[in-house]
Amino acid sequence: MLTVTGLTKRFGGFTALNDVSFEVGEGEILGLIGPNGSGKTTAFNCISGALAPTAGSIRFLGKELAGVTPDVVCHRGLARTFQIPRPFRKLSILENVAVAAHYGTDRAGSEASARVRATKILEMVGLPADPAAPTTLLGAGGLKKLELARALATGPRLLLADESLGGLDPAEMATAADMLRRVRGELGVTIVWVEHIMATLTRVVDRVVVLDHGEKIAEGRPLDVAADPRVIEAYLGEPIVLT
């Protein structure tokens, strides 16, 4: 579904990504991990159109995305979340998600159909679908859920989830991890997931790609990647036991 080849992004003399390549198969959940500053969000920014790559190719459903603007990327069926949610504060929770439904792949839908879709998505992520419920009801974890709901409401084939579980306690995190499985199973959405909590991520993802200093240092099944000496040195610090 997604093929990234030789992705490079430079900011002046600083290379944030250097010749990064990986693929994402349809129906897969791929984990993208690495220490802070490793290039994960820069990769998401390039794939989603927020940044133009310095070099390389990004092909989604057979079409090139490198240099395509974010609105076109979204309309083609690729959505993303952001680490820092920025909802429309003057709109209700439901209206925030309905706006996203209007903007996405089904832009011709009516207001009624947008609200129906928004209600379904809000129920999936565990947020109130009351038309009058304001965003001020939401704490940090709730805003992360709203960010995810808005991305899903655009009707994506592929979701780039950037630390979507931030601000959640351990119990909420386990529930949210199960929710990502439901997103794949019930909505048919392929997912690339950036998450720092390795134990949670590895219970959900099929494969893991590891970045360090802008380069890919490992790729494979979670158990294999967690045992890779390069990953332990660059990211984990010590071996961890995954089940």
Secondary structure, 3 states (H helix, E strand, C coil): CEEEEEEEEEECCEEEEEEEEEEECCCCEEEEECCCCCCHHHHHHHHHCCCCCCEEEEEECCEECCCCCHHHHHHCCEEECCCCCCCCCCCEHHHHHHHHHHHCCCCCCCHHHHHHHHHHHHHHHCCCCCCCCEHHHCCHHHHHHHHHHHHHHCCCCEEEEECCCCCCCHHHHHHHHHHHHHHHHHHCCEEEEECCCHHHHHCCCCEEEEEECCEEEEEECHHHHHCCHHHHHHHHCCCCCCC
